[in-house]
Amino acid sequence: MLRRDRQGQGATTFVVGFAAGAALMLGVQTWLQAGEDPDLQHYREVRDFVSANFVRDVDHDTLVKDALKGMIGELDPYSRYYDVVESREVERETRGRFVGIGAVFRGDLSSGQVLFPLAGSPAMLAGVRVGDRIRAIDGEPIEGLDRAEIQAALEGELDTLVRLDVVGLDGSERTCEIRRSSIVDPNVRHARMLDEEHGVGYLAILGFSHETPDEFQAAFERLREQGMQALVIDVRGNPGGVLSASVEIARRFVPEGVIVSTEGRGKPTYYEAERDQAWYQGFPLVVLVDQGSASASEVLAGALQDHRAAVLVGAPTHGKGLVQTIRRYPEEHTIAKVTTSYYYTPAHRNLERDPDNGRDYGIAPDLEVPVSAEERKAIALHTQHYGAPLALLDDILDWEEEIGAELLDRHPVDAQLDAAVQLLTGARDIAQESDGH
């Protein structure tokens, strides 16, 4: 789980000062010459030995980066140093945004055929339609370009224009001029009604970014407009993300008390419910969990379970109850992430798995429903796919009928989801099952 640390001050300790990266090596050399730090003196000795004797040339920046990764990565499975490329991906995951045009393609990107534009995206606003095939980007034909080249041409810089020459499903040719912008990479997907008669809705949360609470809010309200009276939240395979996003969603259903606490070397931190944010208090709710539900998704599930705001269905969660604090190094465009505390649920259950004491999971569901490995894989693949905007669904279904093939992934066999719907419709009684009847 990522928790921001924006202090950013300089530091005199070996760990933080050294983690500032290769740009500080001149300062390090000054310290060494003054004989102020034996640890760094030994690092320089080993570095110089490697530089002089390794079978091929290795630059000092590479050695610094590898040393930083080793220093932090050996602490535990979750602490890590991210280089420039990796840090970009971390930023995208935590911020929940990317720069581009917002189009989902049919099959591989190299096909050049748009499956659908994302709702409200620059592509949709510029008139890109279901099934459009891109012929050229800024006048350059895409024939012969590979996936990476097409992706680079489409993404570009924020607030710049890209011109697409496309041919539609009806054979018409046109040009779409699109202004690249910052787009929400949706973590809330597949929001839909499962049972219109009983008003049961469904949505999946793939991870938690700073955008996820607003995504959840919008999806919830859209479903309620369609008659939703109960909801299944699917966090199976959700590895976590930004803690505050998970807490904010939990607050929608919990009016008072602790949502989660973090406890480490310092004073514990308590994240409390806020009554004026508990807009959905008492709303019938089932949360689907499994072995892939970790960290922030376990925080959400644990809070809702302890406050009896939801029934958990599925399989025991992963058991990742350690909190990571991240620090950014803007000069180097890198990030360091270090474990700093433990998560505890409102009932003060430690989420971290403890195999030595017979608990190789985090949270046990209220109703455990087994699925096969093949079924679990199919469910995960489906959940990760982008869901089509409801406004374009008819166009895609017409296209499917025309070509005689499915373009949209359908939800696979899913006994856990079936059980959730049965609980919410009254076809299954968890109290009787808990009593062994």
C-alpha positions, 0 to 999 in steps of 0.5 A: 500500500502506498502512503505519500511522504511529501517531506522531501527535506535533505537528510544526513543519514546514510539511508535517506541521503544516499537514496537521493541517487547518482546526482548526489555523488559529488557531495558523497565524494566530499564526505568521503574525503573528509572521512565522515562516513565509513559506510560510504568509504566502503561503498566507494572501495567496492564500487571502484573494484567492480569498475576496474575489474568487471568483465565489461564497462559499468558506469557509476550511475548504474552501480548506484541504481543497483546498490539502491535497489539492493539496499531497499529490496532486501528489507522485505518483499514490499520495500523497493527502489524504483528507477526512472521508468518504474517510477513513471508507472507508479505515478500512473497507478497512484494518480490513476491518470495517463496522457493520451486520446482514450481509445480501446483497440480491438485485439492488438494495438497494431491492428489499428482498429478502435473497439470503442473510445472511453466515455468522455475521452478526447477520442470520443469528443473528437468523433472517433467511433466504434470500429474505426480503423486508423489509416494514418497518424499525423499523415504517416501510414500506420502500415508497417508500424509495430505496437510500440511505435503506434502507442508512442505516436498516439500518446505524445505530450499533454495538450498537443494535437494528433490527427487521425485518418480513419475509415469507419465500419460503413467505409466512410473516410474522415479525419479526426483531430484530437487534443491529447489530455490527462485521462482517468485510467478507470479502476472501477469497471463493468458497472451494470445491473445483474438482476433488474427484478431485484435491483442487484447491481455490480461493479469491480474495483481493480485497484485504488488510485486517487481517482477511484473514489470519484469513479466509484461514486459516479458508477454507484449513482448511475446504477441507482438511476437504473433501479439498483437497490443492492450492490456487489463490489468485486475486489477479487485480484485487487492488489491495493493502491492508495490507502485514502481511496479505500478509506473514502469508499468505506466511509460511504457505508460506515457512519462512525468508528475506526475504518483502519489504523496503522501502527508501527514505530511511531504513534498509531494513526487512526482513520475514522468514519465521518458521518456526513460522508456515510451517504449509503449507510444501510445499503445492502452490500456484498463484497467479493474477495479472494487470494488476490485481494490485498492491502487496500482492498483488505482494508475496505473489506475488513472495515465493512466486515467489522462494522457489519456493513457488508457480507464478504463472499469468496475466498480468504484474502492475501494477507498483506497487512504492511504499510509502505511509505513512499518518498519521491526524489524529483531531481532523479525522477525516482521513488523509494518505498519502505515498509513503515507500519501494520494495518489493523481492522476496526476490531484490531485484526492484523491483516498480515498473514502469519503462516507460523501461527497457522494463518496463511491469509488475511481475512476469512470471508463470511461465506467461502465459495470455492472456484477452480483455478481455471475459473478464477483465471477466467474471472480475473481476465474478464475483470481486467478488461475495459468495459464499454460505455453504456452509450456505445453498447448497442453499436458494439452489439450491432457490430458483433451481429454483423460479423458473427463474433463476440467483441466484448468479453462476457462474464464467465462462470462465477459461483462466487458472484452467483452466491452474492446475488443469491444472498442479496435476493434472499435465495440464500441464507447465510445465517443458516449456512453459518449454523451448519444447516 
